[in-house]
Amino acid sequence: MIDPVTEARGWIGTPYRHQASAKGAGCDCLGLIRGVWRARYGAEPETPPGYTPDWSEPGREERLLAACLRHLRPVGEAAPGDVLLFRMRPRSVAKHLGIRAEGAGGPTFIHAYGGEGVVESPLSAAWAAKIAARFRFP
């Protein structure tokens, strides 16, 4: 089975494109997770509905968390290859995803970030404080 970290690293450099999920052409953070899922399992378990960059924040709907709970297994501590779900601000809806990895300097995560595309970033204390949930691919 395909390793999520190896697959996600293959997406590094893909430009950021809202709602896209095409390796090398464009993706957002959900699109990266969708691409890793397809590499591991083939077809996606569901087609995500259209979504805005605010991820239903005004209505306080935890749409991304609910989708993760439908298709991934919650875990306490994240290991390389696990999916991290972030709240970008305290008390806001969870709306950012990444794949936990490991680099020479310690924990990292691979994610698609507006203005940056797919990158591997250090899992700094500031990022770790934003983690809302951790999941493992089934």
Summary of the structure (lengths in Angstrom):
residues: 138
radius of gyration: 13.6
end to end distance: 11.4
largest distance: 40.7
contacts: 423
relative contact order: 0.21
helix: 23%
strand: 30%
